[in-house]
Amino acid sequence: MNFFSYDGKLMNFLTTLWNIIWINFLWLICSIPVITFGAASTAAYYAMNKSVRNSTGYVTKEFFRSLKDNFKQATLLSILYLLVGVILSADAYYFYYCQADYGLLGRILSLLLILIFFCAMNYSFVFLARFKVKTFLLLKYGFQLTLIHLPQTFAFMVFFIATAIFIYWLPVTLFIVPGLKCYADSMLAEKVVQKYIEQLKDEKSIEV
């Protein structure tokens, strides 16, 4: 197979890169109202896993299909997570300016809690993208998997921190780095998801 042919490695790489950028763009646009970031994240993961990694269906079609199907539940999750996020942010703000002896410990613990929070949220939207699951179970699985699968959780934390640093120092990377993070997350998360398929079926959750 010719490296530069239509089906060659170069074209496959460029096609994958373009799809990642396009999903990134769709995610950004659909996250603008803020409370819809959960629905957009669920759709991004679904399209990334199905159309980019498994080459099934068209990216735009699959993205908006997931966005429509999971919009209400994902938005409810977003609101719940935003409320928790506000509390954790207030806690981190307090310890950041705290001059007491326990201030440093408080800053470390609050940062750790925020990272765990983001990982749990990530897992929740991943499971919503893959299954029809009750909201309570999504919250339960989010925090449960974060604490059980520590290697993946650590990797999610690294991806999140790296994404935040890139965007902070070079804001233009906002148009590609979250998409790359989503692609990397999907590779890790799918290995975890596969371990829970039978359990989810027992709980009458439907794979999508």
Secondary structure, DSSP 8 states (H G I E B T S, - for coil): --TTSTTSHHHHHHHHHHHHHHHHHHHHHHTTTSTTHHHHHHHHHHHIIIIIIS--S-HHHHHHHHHHHHHHHHHHHHHHHHHHHHHHHHHHHHHHH--STTHHHHHHHHHHHHHHHHHHHHHHHHHHHHEE--HHHHHHHHHHHHHH-HHHHHHHHHHHHHHHHHHHH-GGGGGTHHHHHHHHHHHHHHHHHGGGHHHHHHTT-EE-
